[in-house]
Amino acid sequence: MPKINKYQDISEIDREAKKDLIDRHSPFIHCADTAKAGEPFEVTVKMGNEYTHPDDFDHFIESVTLFDGDTQLAKATYVPGTLGNTKAHNTTTFTIIPTGKKLKLNAHGYCTKHGIWEGTEKEVTVEA
């Protein structure tokens, strides 16, 4: 089983280099707080909030995966150069169809150099 690095609140970290490492590898979920059951619902996952990630041949975000609890909902994979070989925020928008009463969304980002990173869970209420 691969190690999964967890997001830490970077405001509590003193070293700038460590803040950079944690932030640019962490997936941040952006979506509404409520969704309608059975209707398309957009969830955007942005890799890094304050710091951008490289898009080099040997160091890039290879995939972004969206979960509801332990259930994988969607996955997007990338090749190096997708972001123009510059430092940028990899931003992926998934469209899902909620069916239950609640979504417990989380995301993983996979960096080819620093492994799997998990963001903070976002709970979404699903209305009938």
C-alpha positions in Angstrom: 0.0 0.0 0.0 1.5 3.4 -1.0 1.9 6.1 1.6 -0.7 8.8 1.4 0.5 12.3 2.4 -2.2 14.3 4.2 -2.8 18.1 3.9 -1.7 20.2 6.9 -2.8 23.8 7.5 0.2 25.7 6.2 -0.5 28.7 8.4 0.8 26.6 11.3 4.1 25.8 9.6 7.1 28.1 9.9 9.4 26.9 7.1 8.5 28.4 3.7 10.0 25.4 1.8 7.7 23.0 3.7 4.6 25.2 3.2 5.4 25.2 -0.6 5.8 21.4 -0.6 2.6 20.7 1.2 0.4 23.3 -0.5 1.4 22.6 -4.2 0.9 18.9 -3.8 -2.5 19.1 -2.0 -5.8 18.8 -3.8 -8.4 21.5 -2.9 -12.0 20.8 -3.6 -14.3 23.6 -4.8 -18.0 23.0 -5.2 -21.4 24.1 -3.8 -22.4 23.0 -0.3 -25.6 21.4 -1.6 -26.4 19.3 -4.6 -29.7 17.9 -6.1 -30.1 14.2 -6.2 -30.0 12.8 -9.7 -28.8 16.0 -11.3 -25.3 16.8 -12.6 -23.1 18.4 -10.0 -19.7 19.9 -10.8 -16.7 19.4 -8.5 -13.4 21.2 -9.2 -10.2 19.9 -7.8 -7.3 22.4 -7.8 -3.8 21.2 -7.0 -2.2 23.8 -4.8 -3.9 26.8 -3.3 -1.1 29.4 -2.9 1.8 27.6 -4.6 2.0 26.3 -8.2 3.3 22.8 -9.2 5.9 22.1 -11.9 4.9 20.5 -15.2 8.3 19.0 -16.1 9.0 15.7 -17.9 10.1 14.0 -14.7 8.0 15.9 -12.2 4.3 16.6 -12.8 0.8 15.9 -11.5 0.0 12.6 -13.2 -3.5 12.1 -11.9 -6.3 13.6 -9.8 -8.9 11.3 -8.3 -12.2 12.2 -6.7 -13.7 10.1 -3.9 -17.0 9.9 -2.0 -15.8 8.4 1.3 -13.9 5.3 0.2 -15.7 5.1 -3.2 -13.8 6.3 -6.2 -16.1 8.5 -8.3 -13.8 9.8 -11.1 -10.1 10.0 -12.1 -8.3 12.2 -14.6 -4.8 11.4 -15.8 -2.2 13.7 -17.4 1.0 13.5 -19.4 3.9 15.9 -18.9 3.5 19.1 -20.8 -0.3 19.3 -20.4 0.1 22.6 -18.6 2.7 23.9 -21.1 5.8 22.8 -19.1 5.4 25.7 -16.7 4.6 26.0 -13.0 0.8 26.1 -12.8 -2.3 25.0 -10.8 -3.6 21.7 -12.3 -7.3 22.3 -12.2 -9.8 19.4 -13.0 -13.6 19.7 -13.1 -15.6 16.5 -12.6 -19.3 16.2 -13.2 -21.0 13.6 -11.0 -24.6 12.6 -10.3 -25.3 12.4 -6.5 -27.7 9.7 -5.4 -27.4 9.5 -1.6 -28.3 12.1 1.2 -24.7 13.3 1.7 -21.4 13.3 -0.2 -18.1 13.1 1.7 -15.8 14.3 -1.0 -12.1 13.9 -0.9 -9.4 14.0 -3.6 -6.0 12.5 -4.2 -3.3 14.0 -6.4 -0.4 11.9 -7.6 2.9 13.7 -8.2 5.5 11.6 -10.1 8.2 12.7 -7.7 6.5 13.1 -4.3 3.7 10.5 -4.4 0.1 10.6 -3.4 -1.4 13.6 -1.6 -4.8 13.8 0.0 -6.8 17.0 0.7 -9.3 17.9 3.3 -12.8 16.3 3.1 -15.7 18.4 1.9 -19.2 17.4 3.0 -22.0 18.2 0.6 -25.7 17.8 1.5 -27.8 16.1 -1.3 -31.4 17.3 -1.5 -34.2 15.3 -3.1 
